[in-house]
Amino acid sequence: MDDNVLRKLLGRFKLPDLRQALEEWDCVAVDGEVFVGGGQKRVVVDRVLRACQLQGEEIGLEQLGALDLVYNKMYSRNRVWNAYHFTGHKKKQDDCTVSADVFQRSLRKQLFFYFKHVLCVRQYSDALWVWLMVQEKGGSVWTPSNIVHMVYYPASPHIFTSTMKAEYKEYIKQALLLTLGYSKAQFMDLSGRDVESLAELAKRRHGQKDSSRARHSQEDVSPESQRSRKRKKQDEESENEDVMQEDAEDRQWREDYTRETYGDEPQPTLENVVYKLHASFEHGGVAPGMDDQPFHMTVKFSGSNVLEGMKALGPAGIAEPPFPSYLESLPHIGKNTILLAEKRKPEDGDNSGNN
């Protein structure tokens, strides 16, 4: 056991979370006396290390990886996750349901052909959390830069990964494709810190084909939903019965539009949304020499939840509905890097066969 690595891993947990983390890790028997008397986190970590030493069993790289996996599950929002979509499924649909043990054995078998590695897979709720260390040149030294974290929801064509080194990214993707029986993996231009929100957005993109407005209309027609909205409206009217709302009709239109576009439920969490504009410069009589020159611009929205922020624009009177399609469709397109390119019409006399 590498005491320095174990000490660093234990030290990353917040002290109130350490007991739960050790229970989930389940690699060392720690009695309640370790936490008696409180004290600084360093003191508690020293007690845990002594308990590991007294246990006498070797704690190897896979056990250390399991502890790192527990940490990344508990504090998953401390890193950025990237979404990939698998296509070309070759197995029966029933074969998509994978347990942690089956997935670990299958993935380890595929990774064996590419590089030496250490792998740990655990199941939390309906997701498989994966910890992978690539051991370059056969080394067994703990190398954080060579560690990859992944989250896979069985029976779905999506996987979410931490940042991977370029030199072995393709090997890992190929091993995943062979393990799950797909032929292609494509980055979805979707990334963020809330992996559950990313999973929801990815499912919306590839699992729902109807329009956003029609979908929300169907979701919100339940009697309870209608009664709730009616009570809310009645309460607002009773509180303001002596106040005449001159813009009541406009306010109602904004609220109806927001409900039809975004629904009543909270939106999945996205911290960043980036729009990239690729168009031709239109001088407007100011700079004729630049007419039809390439014009590129990037606009980035950032916040605790950009989707909730956009949902609030209409009712707050900050933006005038209806929104442009590239804003209105954002909760359903399953990406947060969007390219906006102009549609150019062939000019008169242009031969489309010539390049």
Residue pairs with C-beta under 8 A, 6 or more apart in sequence:
1 52
1 53
1 58
1 59
1 60
2 64
2 142
3 49
5 64
5 142
6 49
6 52
6 59
6 64
6 67
7 45
7 49
9 64
9 67
9 68
9 71
10 18
10 45
10 48
10 49
10 67
11 41
11 42
11 45
12 71
12 75
13 21
13 71
13 74
15 41
15 44
17 74
18 35
18 41
18 44
18 45
18 48
19 35
20 74
21 67
21 70
21 71
21 74
22 28
22 30
22 48
24 70
24 73
25 66
25 67
25 70
27 59
27 63
27 66
27 67
28 48
28 51
28 52
28 55
28 59
29 51
29 55
30 48
30 51
31 51
33 47
34 44
34 47
34 48
34 51
35 44
52 59
61 118
61 133
61 140
61 142
62 118
62 119
62 120
64 142
65 118
65 119
65 120
65 131
65 133
65 147
66 120
66 122
66 131
68 131
68 147
69 120
69 122
69 129
69 130
69 131
69 149
70 122
72 78
72 79
72 129
72 131
72 149
73 122
73 124
73 129
76 193
76 194
76 195
77 193
77 194
78 193
79 149
79 162
79 163
79 193
80 162
80 163
80 191
80 192
80 193
81 151
81 160
81 161
81 162
81 191
81 192
81 193
81 195
81 198
82 160
82 161
82 162
82 163
82 187
82 190
82 191
83 158
83 159
83 160
83 187
83 188
83 190
83 191
83 198
83 201
83 202
83 334
84 158
84 159
84 160
84 161
84 173
84 185
84 186
84 187
84 188
85 157
85 158
85 185
85 186
85 188
85 202
85 206
86 157
86 158
86 159
86 176
86 177
86 180
86 182
86 184
86 185
87 157
87 182
87 183
87 184
87 185
87 186
88 182
88 183
88 184
89 96
89 157
89 181
89 182
90 181
90 182
90 183
91 180
91 181
93 155
95 181
96 154
96 155
96 156
96 180
97 154
97 155
98 106
98 128
98 152
98 154
98 180
99 123
100 121
100 122
100 123
100 128
101 121
103 121
103 128
103 130
103 152
103 154
103 179
104 119
104 120
104 121
106 179
107 119
107 121
107 130
107 175
107 176
107 179
108 117
108 119
109 179
110 174
110 175
110 176
110 178
110 179
111 117
111 119
111 132
111 171
111 172
111 175
113 175
114 168
114 171
114 172
114 174
114 175
115 134
115 135
115 136
115 168
115 171
116 134
116 135
116 138
117 132
117 133
117 134
117 135
118 132
118 133
118 135
119 130
119 131
119 132
119 133
120 130
120 131
120 132
121 128
121 129
121 130
121 131
122 128
122 129
123 129
126 153
126 154
127 151
127 152
127 153
127 199
128 151
128 152
128 153
128 154
129 149
129 150
129 151
130 148
130 149
130 150
130 151
130 152
131 147
131 148
131 149
132 147
132 148
132 149
132 150
132 172
133 142
133 143
133 146
133 147
133 148
134 146
134 147
134 148
134 165
134 168
135 143
135 146
136 143
136 146
145 165
146 165
147 162
148 161
148 162
148 164
148 172
149 161
149 162
150 159
150 160
150 161
150 162
151 159
151 160
151 161
151 195
151 199
152 158
152 159
152 160
153 199
156 199
156 202
156 203
157 182
157 206
158 188
158 199
158 202
158 203
158 206
159 176
159 185
160 195
160 198
160 199
161 172
164 172
173 185
176 182
176 185
177 183
177 184
177 185
188 202
188 205
188 334
188 335
189 335
189 336
189 337
189 338
190 198
190 201
190 202
190 334
190 335
190 336
190 337
191 198
191 272
191 336
191 337
192 198
192 269
192 270
192 271
192 272
192 336
193 269
193 271
194 268
194 269
194 270
194 271
196 268
197 268
197 269
197 270
198 268
200 268
201 268
201 270
201 331
201 334
202 334
204 331
204 332
204 334
205 332
205 333
205 334
205 335
206 334
208 215
208 332
212 261
212 328
212 329
212 331
212 332
213 260
213 261
215 332
216 259
216 260
216 261
216 262
216 263
217 260
219 263
219 265
220 226
220 259
220 263
220 264
225 264
229 264
245 251
251 315
253 321
254 314
254 315
254 317
254 321
255 314
255 315
257 314
257 321
257 322
258 311
258 314
258 315
258 321
261 311
261 323
261 328
261 331
262 307
262 310
262 311
262 331
266 308
267 305
267 307
267 308
267 311
267 331
268 307
268 331
269 304
269 305
269 307
270 305
270 306
270 307
270 336
271 302
271 303
271 304
271 305
271 306
272 300
272 301
272 302
272 306
272 336
273 300
273 301
273 306
273 330
273 336
273 337
273 338
274 298
274 299
274 300
274 301
274 336
274 337
274 338
275 298
275 299
275 300
275 326
275 338
275 340
276 296
276 297
276 298
276 337
276 338
276 339
276 340
277 295
277 296
277 297
277 298
277 299
277 340
277 341
278 294
278 295
278 296
278 339
278 340
278 341
278 342
279 294
279 295
279 296
279 340
279 341
279 342
280 291
280 292
280 293
280 294
280 295
280 342
280 344
281 287
281 290
281 291
281 292
281 293
281 294
281 295
282 291
283 289
283 290
283 291
301 309
301 310
303 309
306 336
307 330
307 331
310 323
310 327
310 330
312 318
313 319
313 323
314 320
314 321
314 323
322 328
326 338
326 340
330 336
330 338
346 352
